[in-house]
Amino acid sequence: MIENKLVWIWISATGAIIAGLLSWYVRRFRRQILSIRQQRMSSRAVLKYLITESKWGQEGNANMAFLDAIGEFERAARDGEIEVVGRPRYTLRYESIRPDYWRSARLEMSSHIMKNTSPRTEPKLLSRELVIYKDILVDRAQVERLWPKSLDTLPDGQSKSAAQLQPVGTLPEQV
């Protein structure tokens, strides 16, 4: 009887230790992700920024906005102008994606269109050796340095001309 109680105490203590270690690891991982997300922006956010806020998008470089923005992103990554990181599929750790990777891979389009999916890469040609990356991130400062904001863009991404058409607090018919 006493032996059974000791076994249960040992099992309970071991379980509590494992749960504590797991909780510590999850909190540590969450802090790392939050830190990374503040300094970096997702590839989906970069594409939106390119089209709506950057000089590049405002200067008419984005005739077919989304496709052109993807091409510009991949060109900058391939030329090493931006450092791109991602998580290889089935892992939790982010790693740097080498510029030469972009010669045989591209951003997977549907994962950047649908908001409930994680942005990822795909091979340009069918390849089993090519690593597929998820949760593609780019340093925010590099993005804003390479593609500066348009002077016609307000902090919320709205163009100045649209804001001037309807001053705050006025009804459309008053303008």
BAFI-3210 file (N, C-alpha, C; in Angstrom, 3 decimals, decimal comma, padded with zeros to 6 digits):
// residues 175
n [1|2|3|4|5|6|7|8|9|10|11|12|13|14|15|16|17|18|19|20|21|22|23|24|25|26|27|28|29|30|31|32|33|34|35|36|37|38|39|40|41|42|43|44|45|46|47|48|49|50|51|52|53|54|55|56|57|58|59|60|61|62|63|64|65|66|67|68|69|70|71|72|73|74|75|76|77|78|79|80|81|82|83|84|85|86|87|88|89|90|91|92|93|94|95|96|97|98|99|100|101|102|103|104|105|106|107|108|109|110|111|112|113|114|115|116|117|118|119|120|121|122|123|124|125|126|127|128|129|130|131|132|133|134|135|136|137|138|139|140|141|142|143|144|145|146|147|148|149|150|151|152|153|154|155|156|157|158|159|160|161|162|163|164|165|166|167|168|169|170|171|172|173|174|175]
n.u [000,812|001,870|003,949|002,565|001,501|003,858|004,774|002,738|003,085|005,644|005,149|003,338|004,956|006,950|005,394|004,549|006,980|007,689|005,521|006,001|008,511|007,783|005,911|007,633|009,314|007,477|006,673|009,134|009,606|007,396|008,029|010,335|009,256|007,498|009,362|010,790|008,713|008,184|010,418|010,501|008,696|005,996|006,110|003,746|002,861|004,926|004,451|001,955|002,734|004,547|002,789|000,819|001,990|004,650|007,110|007,833|005,493|003,754|004,853|004,010|005,092|003,805|001,935|000,411|-000,346|-000,093|001,288|003,546|004,638|005,338|007,318|009,204|009,869|011,039|013,195|014,718|015,344|016,809|018,959|020,175|019,511|017,671|017,372|016,025|014,093|012,854|010,767|011,739|009,599|007,667|009,190|010,108|011,971|013,367|015,276|017,893|017,318|019,122|020,372|020,755|018,861|016,520|016,758|015,783|013,357|010,174|007,795|004,897|001,919|-000,919|-000,818|-000,194|-002,356|-004,642|-005,755|-005,868|-003,833|-000,395|002,206|004,313|007,022|007,661|008,909|010,261|010,459|009,501|010,800|012,330|014,357|014,435|014,007|011,030|009,858|008,092|006,120|007,432|009,691|010,883|013,339|012,099|013,269|015,075|013,296|011,930|014,059|014,991|012,692|011,425|008,839|006,075|005,655|003,094|001,648|-000,127|000,300|-001,529|-001,648|-003,359|-003,802|-002,656|-004,102|-006,627|-007,339|-007,463|-009,640|-011,822|-012,115|-011,505|-014,326|-016,264|-019,114|-019,604|-021,135|-020,614|-018,131]
n.v [-001,190|001,293|001,411|001,733|004,301|005,792|005,393|006,690|009,294|009,786|009,630|011,758|013,934|013,817|014,295|016,922|018,274|017,855|019,169|021,780|022,325|022,151|024,243|026,416|026,271|026,779|029,415|030,706|030,241|031,621|034,277|034,618|034,460|036,683|038,739|038,481|039,012|041,730|043,078|042,255|041,758|039,945|038,089|038,445|040,888|042,488|042,431|043,715|046,217|047,006|047,375|049,229|051,281|051,971|053,906|052,567|051,125|053,274|054,629|053,468|050,997|048,718|047,338|045,013|044,575|042,633|040,371|041,667|042,696|040,342|039,406|041,499|041,248|038,654|039,141|040,989|039,378|037,316|038,794|039,435|041,747|041,966|040,317|037,234|035,201|032,026|029,236|025,953|023,469|021,622|022,258|024,294|026,252|029,259|029,985|031,457|032,237|031,475|033,661|032,378|030,392|031,426|031,220|028,827|028,648|030,080|032,518|031,064|031,517|031,279|030,970|033,472|034,932|033,907|034,516|032,790|030,995|030,045|032,053|030,764|029,102|027,699|025,213|026,253|024,463|021,019|019,479|017,384|017,746|020,384|022,646|023,539|026,536|028,024|030,677|033,160|035,755|039,156|041,631|044,565|047,158|046,877|046,515|048,978|050,651|049,774|049,991|052,838|054,656|056,094|059,554|060,307|058,803|058,146|057,418|055,285|053,963|054,989|056,991|060,390|061,988|060,784|061,191|063,959|064,426|063,890|065,439|064,825|064,197|065,204|064,852|062,896|064,361|066,963|067,669]
n.w [000,000|000,871|-000,923|-003,377|-003,001|-002,961|-005,552|-006,995|-006,033|-007,004|-009,792|-010,069|-009,302|-011,253|-013,523|-012,946|-013,077|-015,757|-016,989|-016,091|-017,283|-019,987|-020,128|-019,592|-021,832|-023,927|-023,281|-023,614|-026,352|-027,417|-026,681|-028,235|-030,826|-030,791|-030,521|-032,910|-034,745|-034,277|-035,257|-037,824|-040,915|-042,371|-045,462|-046,833|-045,768|-046,722|-049,495|-049,593|-048,581|-050,606|-052,797|-051,883|-050,283|-050,903|-052,771|-055,048|-055,785|-056,172|-058,298|-060,575|-061,116|-060,613|-062,524|-062,882|-060,078|-057,822|-058,923|-059,975|-057,622|-056,271|-058,038|-057,754|-055,030|-055,043|-056,777|-055,287|-053,082|-054,338|-055,343|-053,004|-051,677|-049,677|-046,548|-046,069|-043,953|-042,861|-041,859|-042,196|-043,556|-041,214|-038,977|-036,102|-035,856|-037,109|-040,040|-041,987|-045,385|-048,130|-050,759|-053,285|-053,233|-054,243|-056,948|-057,761|-056,545|-055,514|-054,228|-052,988|-054,499|-053,785|-051,011|-050,203|-050,866|-049,573|-046,349|-044,178|-044,360|-044,025|-045,255|-047,806|-049,591|-052,869|-055,154|-058,349|-060,418|-060,441|-057,660|-055,381|-053,587|-052,815|-050,182|-048,575|-047,385|-044,650|-043,178|-043,991|-043,400|-043,343|-042,660|-041,321|-041,441|-043,585|-045,701|-045,756|-046,300|-048,809|-050,406|-050,181|-048,394|-050,089|-050,690|-050,887|-049,136|-046,219|-042,654|-042,161|-044,546|-046,436|-049,341|-049,744|-051,485|-051,508|-048,857|-048,827|-050,390|-048,788|-045,986|-042,483|-040,475|-042,168|-044,258|-047,231|-049,116|-048,391|-049,286]
ca.u [000,000|002,757|004,691|001,689|001,428|005,140|004,799|001,864|003,739|006,751|004,555|002,788|006,074|007,563|004,454|004,595|008,264|007,584|004,585|006,696|009,515|007,068|005,369|008,771|009,766|006,466|006,789|010,378|009,376|006,467|008,795|011,217|008,418|007,039|010,511|011,055|007,612|008,248|011,511|010,350|007,334|005,763|006,190|002,432|002,867|005,851|003,758|000,956|003,480|005,050|001,706|000,004|002,661|006,005|007,298|007,870|004,114|003,107|005,452|003,468|005,838|002,948|000,824|-000,376|000,230|000,301|002,322|004,749|005,204|006,000|008,553|010,142|010,318|011,948|014,404|015,498|015,860|017,808|020,129|020,736|019,199|016,942|017,623|014,752|014,145|011,640|010,839|011,561|008,362|007,673|010,089|009,702|013,075|013,594|016,646|018,107|017,163|020,221|019,928|020,719|017,652|015,467|016,926|014,998|012,107|009,408|006,720|003,716|000,949|-002,184|-000,590|-000,099|-003,673|-005,572|-005,261|-005,833|-002,702|000,920|002,965|005,367|007,692|007,461|009,924|009,846|010,301|009,283|012,062|012,160|015,450|014,285|013,332|009,877|009,849|006,823|006,247|008,528|009,830|011,931|013,618|011,281|014,145|015,583|012,196|011,664|015,235|015,038|011,497|010,933|007,418|005,697|005,294|001,644|001,044|-000,270|000,703|-002,452|-001,596|-004,271|-003,084|-003,007|-005,142|-007,917|-007,625|-007,809|-010,962|-012,827|-011,520|-012,059|-015,513|-017,200|-019,867|-019,213|-021,813|-020,094|-016,807]
ca.v [000,000|002,448|001,429|002,310|005,747|006,367|005,367|007,761|010,566|009,944|009,908|013,115|014,883|013,792|014,980|018,359|018,777|017,875|020,246|023,047|022,513|022,397|025,601|027,335|026,243|027,442|030,859|031,153|030,211|032,711|035,534|034,676|034,747|038,068|039,600|038,393|039,642|043,183|043,570|041,747|041,723|038,750|038,329|038,962|042,309|043,167|042,597|044,773|047,471|047,358|047,813|050,348|052,348|052,318|054,681|051,583|050,876|054,527|055,104|052,731|049,767|047,577|047,297|043,893|044,840|041,490|039,589|042,492|042,784|039,054|039,412|042,448|040,619|037,552|039,734|041,549|038,246|036,641|039,672|039,640|043,094|041,779|039,029|036,556|034,032|031,216|027,968|024,774|022,763|020,671|022,675|025,506|027,213|030,064|030,004|032,378|031,638|031,986|034,306|031,466|029,577|032,050|030,895|027,634|028,673|031,328|032,611|030,320|032,600|031,139|031,156|034,906|035,509|033,460|034,984|031,734|030,097|030,587|032,297|029,763|029,052|026,478|025,114|026,685|023,195|019,922|019,075|016,802|018,175|021,777|022,877|024,436|027,371|028,627|031,875|033,943|037,055|040,040|042,733|045,741|048,284|046,633|046,735|050,411|051,281|049,404|050,545|053,876|055,000|057,157|060,788|060,421|057,780|058,471|056,269|054,154|053,373|055,695|058,014|061,756|062,522|060,262|061,846|065,345|064,464|063,876|065,783|064,116|064,796|065,733|063,868|062,930|065,404|068,270|067,912]
ca.w [000,000|000,934|-002,185|-004,401|-002,771|-003,378|-007,008|-007,464|-005,712|-007,964|-011,098|-010,011|-009,267|-012,584|-014,416|-012,655|-013,596|-017,218|-017,353|-015,843|-018,334|-021,229|-020,031|-019,720|-023,218|-024,746|-023,020|-024,237|-027,793|-027,720|-026,590|-029,407|-031,990|-030,690|-030,791|-034,346|-035,472|-034,153|-036,084|-039,184|-041,446|-043,175|-046,906|-047,225|-045,408|-047,636|-050,776|-049,409|-048,459|-051,939|-053,669|-051,395|-049,546|-051,343|-054,003|-056,125|-056,208|-056,585|-059,542|-061,711|-061,351|-060,319|-063,472|-062,376|-058,768|-056,998|-059,613|-060,044|-056,272|-056,017|-058,834|-057,141|-053,786|-055,386|-057,349|-054,185|-052,288|-055,173|-055,447|-051,672|-051,193|-048,421|-045,908|-045,860|-043,077|-042,883|-041,138|-043,048|-043,237|-040,098|-037,902|-035,403|-035,880|-038,313|-040,556|-043,102|-046,713|-048,973|-052,001|-054,436|-053,114|-055,038|-058,371|-058,059|-055,773|-055,584|-053,247|-053,399|-054,655|-053,048|-049,573|-049,955|-051,127|-048,526|-045,063|-043,174|-044,608|-043,729|-046,489|-047,999|-050,888|-053,642|-056,216|-059,694|-061,124|-059,506|-057,052|-054,044|-052,714|-052,429|-048,913|-048,616|-046,190|-044,241|-042,333|-044,559|-042,753|-043,846|-041,747|-041,639|-041,800|-044,931|-046,648|-045,864|-046,897|-050,224|-051,047|-049,262|-048,464|-051,000|-050,003|-050,975|-048,294|-044,805|-041,819|-042,225|-045,875|-047,337|-050,098|-049,350|-052,363|-051,037|-047,589|-049,106|-050,982|-047,734|-044,701|-041,332|-039,872|-043,169|-045,014|-048,641|-049,882|-047,985|-049,895]
c.u [000,867|003,554|003,857|001,599|002,715|005,251|003,935|002,448|004,865|006,217|004,009|003,895|006,753|006,681|004,485|005,882|008,204|006,657|005,241|007,730|008,858|006,495|006,479|009,228|008,779|006,533|008,028|010,218|008,458|007,169|009,690|010,413|007,946|008,162|010,816|009,981|007,651|009,315|011,318|008,901|007,187|005,868|004,856|002,357|003,803|005,170|002,717|001,633|003,984|003,953|001,077|000,789|003,989|006,008|007,269|006,461|003,427|003,640|004,999|004,245|004,964|001,728|-000,127|000,115|000,747|001,433|003,632|005,432|005,914|007,329|009,605|010,715|011,363|013,255|015,310|016,099|016,982|019,095|020,762|020,480|018,380|017,302|016,272|014,984|012,822|011,857|010,724|010,306|008,598|008,699|009,564|010,748|013,192|015,050|016,707|017,981|018,207|019,688|019,840|019,515|016,575|015,646|016,057|013,674|011,430|008,410|005,509|002,528|-000,292|-001,994|-000,446|-001,434|-004,630|-004,999|-005,153|-004,715|-001,400|001,682|004,127|005,974|007,313|008,556|009,378|009,613|010,130|010,624|011,791|013,220|015,253|013,478|012,176|009,887|008,460|007,137|007,440|008,535|011,001|012,099|012,883|012,135|014,715|014,518|011,990|012,852|015,286|013,878|010,917|009,444|007,214|005,338|003,789|000,922|001,024|000,109|-000,234|-002,503|-002,523|-003,488|-003,558|-004,132|-006,520|-008,307|-008,043|-009,186|-012,051|-012,160|-012,244|-013,250|-016,495|-017,931|-019,482|-019,871|-021,350|-018,798|-016,947]
c.v [001,271|002,562|002,051|003,830|006,423|006,421|006,504|009,137|010,826|010,295|011,338|014,160|014,958|014,529|016,491|018,979|018,882|019,001|021,616|023,333|022,828|023,817|026,640|027,414|026,975|028,953|031,428|031,233|031,366|034,068|035,705|035,050|036,197|039,044|039,633|039,154|041,169|043,775|043,219|041,847|040,480|039,104|038,866|040,467|043,104|043,419|043,706|046,137|047,932|047,968|049,113|051,515|052,803|053,200|053,747|051,347|052,117|055,038|054,296|051,465|048,537|047,582|046,171|043,715|043,606|040,692|040,366|042,590|041,480|039,008|040,329|041,882|039,537|038,076|040,272|040,438|037,534|037,458|039,965|041,031|043,065|040,408|038,417|035,368|033,295|029,958|026,829|024,019|021,716|021,014|023,958|026,604|027,941|029,941|030,946|031,614|032,284|032,619|033,345|030,518|030,084|031,841|029,694|027,584|030,025|031,353|031,874|031,284|032,433|031,320|032,625|035,608|035,168|033,791|033,883|030,720|030,807|030,825|031,320|029,883|027,759|026,415|025,637|025,475|022,111|019,420|018,536|017,299|019,580|021,901|023,844|025,206|027,920|029,868|032,731|035,331|037,824|041,169|043,995|046,921|048,113|046,919|048,233|051,173|051,006|050,015|051,610|054,138|056,125|058,390|060,991|059,417|058,252|057,250|055,072|053,500|054,035|056,767|059,394|062,291|062,035|060,940|063,292|065,457|064,540|064,171|065,074|064,884|065,374|064,578|063,969|064,054|066,803|068,633|068,635]
c.w [000,000|-000,363|-003,310|-004,254|-003,225|-004,897|-007,562|-007,173|-006,712|-009,354|-011,131|-010,041|-010,634|-013,594|-014,211|-013,196|-015,114|-017,667|-017,154|-016,917|-019,674|-021,250|-020,207|-021,177|-024,126|-024,540|-023,687|-025,753|-028,204|-027,678|-027,807|-030,651|-031,952|-030,995|-032,279|-035,117|-035,385|-035,068|-037,550|-039,621|-042,325|-044,650|-047,426|-046,928|-046,319|-048,973|-050,688|-049,328|-049,829|-052,810|-053,182|-050,814|-050,133|-052,586|-055,208|-056,670|-056,740|-057,924|-060,753|-062,035|-061,175|-061,229|-063,114|-060,947|-058,024|-057,641|-059,698|-058,688|-055,910|-056,769|-058,233|-055,842|-054,093|-055,979|-056,235|-053,322|-053,039|-055,264|-054,090|-051,108|-049,911|-047,865|-045,561|-044,936|-043,173|-042,068|-042,135|-042,600|-042,149|-039,020|-037,274|-035,499|-037,202|-038,741|-041,754|-044,423|-047,627|-050,259|-053,192|-054,392|-054,070|-056,533|-058,756|-057,292|-055,930|-054,428|-053,798|-053,359|-053,781|-051,551|-049,218|-050,198|-049,988|-047,151|-044,017|-043,411|-044,300|-045,031|-046,611|-049,385|-051,600|-054,694|-057,541|-060,576|-060,073|-058,976|-055,661|-053,074|-052,171|-051,135|-049,149|-047,296|-045,947|-043,411|-042,751|-043,925|-043,339|-042,833|-042,213|-042,100|-043,212|-045,985|-046,853|-046,448|-048,408|-051,009|-050,120|-049,455|-049,448|-050,185|-049,999|-050,090|-046,850|-043,981|-041,897|-043,605|-046,878|-048,083|-049,673|-050,212|-051,931|-049,735|-047,824|-049,724|-049,929|-046,407|-043,564|-040,778|-040,867|-043,827|-046,470|-049,428|-049,514|-048,667|-051,195]
res [m|i|e|n|k|l|v|w|i|w|i|s|a|t|g|a|i|i|a|g|l|l|s|w|y|v|r|r|f|r|r|q|i|l|s|i|r|q|q|r|m|s|s|r|a|v|l|k|y|l|i|t|e|s|k|w|g|q|e|g|n|a|n|m|a|f|l|d|a|i|g|e|f|e|r|a|a|r|d|g|e|i|e|v|v|g|r|p|r|y|t|l|r|y|e|s|i|r|p|d|y|w|r|s|a|r|l|e|m|s|s|h|i|m|k|n|t|s|p|r|t|e|p|k|l|l|s|r|e|l|v|i|y|k|d|i|l|v|d|r|a|q|v|e|r|l|w|p|k|s|l|d|t|l|p|d|g|q|s|k|s|a|a|q|l|q|p|v|g|t|l|p|e|q|v]
***
